[in-house]
Amino acid sequence: MPIHANVLVRILAAGALAAFLVTPAAGHGFAGKRFFPATLATDDPFVADELSLPTLSYRRVPGESGGATTRATDLSVDIARRITDDLGIEVGATYRSLSPAGAERTRGFDNLGVGVKYKFYQDDAREALLSAGIDWDIGGSGARRVNAESFSTVTPAVFFGKGFGDLPEPAQWLRPLAVTGLVGVAIPTRASSRTVGDDGDVEVEVERYPHLLTWGFAFEYSLQYLQANVRDIGLPAPFNRMIGVVELPLQTALDRGGHGTTGTVNPGVIWAGQYAQVGVEAVIPVNHISGSQVGWLVQLHFFLDDLFPQSLGRPLVRQ
């Protein structure tokens, strides 16, 4: 499924149209005066009603043991709904297109992902919050031809967010800064597998599936926060609603023969309105085992709590 430039232009134009129909953002992702945007590559700590449609990404994935790289293009859809004000569920699906060097392209859905998240702490004065959640990558729900695993992976994690609007006056230019992040452990339901040959014999080679420490950060500098809460420096639209972002989604193998850390550094920018936001990031491998070429990530994200406050945008259970 190649993604052509004109398709990207149309998607971004639609996102810009939706996002420009705004008044100041309200409802999603707030702790005190701090608005935390929905980050593209690392899960944010909020429980909210939101829809990412679509998220598009492109990367060259390195082959095993120094083999040829594969061009991977992903089209994802994610929806989150609140059960209560502090408890929510999330569902995500990804359609993959894999183009290995010298081989035919394959397409299909990756495994379906579902999750539950609970926000257990929020301090508006300190612009701080904490949440806990668990994600389930449902084994066998995707297509094997795009390398969807036949086993499940369960990932309990803790999520955090902290804005720096409480810094003293001498550090006022740092007040627009914020950081969000997560720490979790990915637990596969299968420890290893053996390859079965065409004649039914079990090969000696064993593939092992280690536990993975999943961790990441998103560093944000909000020009919107600067204008509204620090000093109005007269930024015109659209710059007055931009948030600079650097994300670091990372994984570290913990056992079963796995070793090393893989991941990317994703510098980019988010433009946030009341009803939607548009984000774009570069995807830069952190080391040679993570890849060698820069990819990209773009997302159109809708705030259902602001779009449909009386239906899809409110908790399923009122408190």
N, C-alpha and C positions, 0 to 999 in steps of 0.2 A: 504494500500500500504506500507508494511514494507520495510525499507531501510536497506539492508544487508551491512556488512562491506566490502565485495569484490566490491560492486557497488560503495561505497564511494572511495575506493582505485582507481578504474578505472577512476572516475570523476576527482579526484585530480591529477592523473597521466596525464590525458589529459590536464588539466589546466596547470600543470607544463611544459609540452612539449610546449604548446602555449606560455607561458610566458617566457620561456628560449630563445626563438627565438627573442632576443631583441638587440636594441641599446638603448642609454639613452632615457627615456620617453619624449615625446613631443606631444603637441596638446591637451591633455585632462587635465582639472583640474589644470590649472596654474594661479597663481597671482604673477607676478614677478618671482623670483627664486623658489617660493614655489609650489610644486606639492601636491595637495590634492587628496588622493585616494577616490574612490567610497566607501562609508561606507555601512555596511551590514544591520544595523538595524535602522538607522536614515537617512533621506534623505539629501544629500549634497546640497550645494548652487549653483552648477554649472548648466548651460544649455549646454548640450553636446549630441553627438551621441554615444550611448552606449547600450550594451545588457548584461543583467544578465541571464545566461542560463547554469546551473540552480542555484537557491538558495534553499538549503535543510535545514529544521529546524525540531527539535524534542523537545517537551516539555510535561510535565504533567500538564494539566490545572485543577485547583481546581473546584469541583462541587459547585453548589449553596447551601447556608445554611449548609456548612460543609459536603456536600455529597461526594460520591466517585469521585476520580479524573479520568480524561480522558487522554489517551495517544494521542497526536496530532502530526502527521507528515505532513509537508507541503512541496510541490514541487512548486516553483514559477518561473515564467518567466516575465521579465520586459524589455521593450525597450523604449528608449528615442530618439527623433529626433528633431534637430534644424529646426525651420522655418526660423529664421534669426540668426545672431550671438548671439543675446541676448534673443531670445524668442524661447521656445521649448515646445513640447508636450510629454507626457509619458503615456504608457499603461501597465497595469500589470494584470496577471491572476495567480491564485493559485489553485492547486488541493490538496484537503485535505483528510487525512485518520484519522478517529476518532475511538478510541478503548476504550469505557467506561468500567470501571471495572464491570464484571459480565454481560456484554451485547455484542451483535454482533457488529462487526466493520462496519462502514459506510464510503462510499467514495463519492466524488463529487467535483465539482468546487465551490469555494467561489465566491462572487460577483466580477464582473469585475471592475477594478479601472482605471480611466483616470485622467489626470491632465495637467495643463498648468503652466509654470514657466517663469518669466521674471527677468533677471539680470539687475538691475538699477544702480549699483555702483560697481566700482573696482578701487583699489589703489594698483598698483604694488609695489611701494616703501615700503608700509606698509603691503603688503601681505594680503590685506583686501578686502572683497566683501560682497554685500548684494543682495538678490533676494526676490521676492514675488511670490506666486503661489496659486493655488486653486486645490484641489483634489476632485473628485466625485466618491464615492463608489456607483455603480449603483444598486439600490435595485431591487430584483427580477431576477437579471441576473444569480444568482447562485442557488445551490440546497438547499432546506430547510432541507434535511436530514443531512447536515453538518453545520446547523445553520446559513446559509446565510440569512440575513435579507430581508424582503419583501419591506422595505422602503429604501430610499437613505440617505446617509450622505455626506454633503458638508463641506470641511475643508479648509478655507482660512488660509494661514500661511506666515510668514516671515522667511527667511533662512539667515544665516551668516557664514562667515569663516574668521579666523584671524591667520596668522602665526607670530611667534615671532623672525623672522630673523633680525628685526630692534633693538633688544636689544643691549645694550652697551657691550664693550669688556669684562668687569668683569663677565658678565652673558652669555658668549659665549656658554656654554654647555646647556643653555636653548633655544638657537636659533632653534634647530630642533623641538621644541614644536609647536603645532598648535591646534586650537579648531574650530570645526564647530558645528552648532546647529540650532534649529528651535523652533518657538513658533506659535501655531495656536489654533483655536477653531473648534471642530467637531460639526456640526449642523445637527441633524437628522431631516428628513422631517416629522416625526411622533412623537408626544409627548408621546403617550402611546397606549396600546392595551389591549383588554379584551379577556380572554380565552373563547371559545365557546365549550360547552360540546357536547357529542355525540347525545343528544336529541335536540340540537339546542338552548338550554337555554344559556344565557350569564352568566358566572360565576362572582362572586363578585371580585375575585382577578384581580388586574390590574398591568400590567408590564409597568413601566415608563422608558423613554429613555432620560437621561439628556444630556445637553450640556457638552462637555468634553474639558478641556484645554489639548491640546497635546503639549508636550514640550520634548526636549531632547538635549543631547550634545554628541560629540565624541572628546575625547582627544587623540592626536596623537604625537608620537615621531618618527621622520624619521631618520633612520640610513643612508639612501641615502642622505638626506640633510646634515647630519653631515659630511659625507665623502666629499661631493662636495663643500660645502659652509662654513664649520666651520674649520674642521681639518681632514685630511686623517689619520686615525688611523690604516690603513692597514687591514680592515675587508675583509675576503675572501667571494666569492660567496658561498651560496646565501644570507648570512647575510647582505651584503652591499646594498641590495635592500629591506630590511624589514622595516616595519613601525609598531611599537607597538600601539595598539588601546585599549581604554576603552570607550564603548558606554553606554549611559543611555537613552533608550527610555521610556518615562513616560506619564501617563494620570491622570488627576485629574477631578473628577466629580464636576460640578458647581451648579447644581440645580435639581429640580424634584425628590427630595428624595435621590439622589446619594450623596455619601460622600467618602472621602479618595482618596489616590493616589495609583495607581498600575503601575508596570513596572518591568524592569530587569536591572541588571548591566552586561555588556558583555565585559569581557576582552578577547583580542585575538591578532592576528597578521595578517598582510597583506603583501604578496609578490607581488610587482608591476613590470611589464615589460613595454615595449612600446605598445604591442598589447593586452595584457591581464593581469589580476591580479587574484590571488587566496587568499581568506581570510577564516579564521576559528575563531570562537568565542565560549566561554562558555556562557550560558544564565542562570544567577543567579537571582532568584526572590528577589525583594527589601523588601518584607514583606510577612506575611502569607496569605493575601488575593490575592497576586500575584502568589502564589504557594509555594511549599516546597522542590522541587527537582531541581537539576541542569539539564538543557538541553544543546543543542548545535545548532550551526548555521554554515553552510559552503556555500561558494559562488564562482562560476567561472564567471568572469566578463570580457567582451570584449570591447575594445575601437574602435568603428566603425570609428571614425575620423582618426585614424592611420591605421586601416586595409584597409579601402576603401576611401581614401581621395578624389577620383574623382567621387564617386557615393553616397553610403549610408552615407559616413562620411563628407558630406558638407551640409550647410544649403539649405533648399528647395528654399529659396528666396535669391539671391545674392544681397549684398549691395554695 
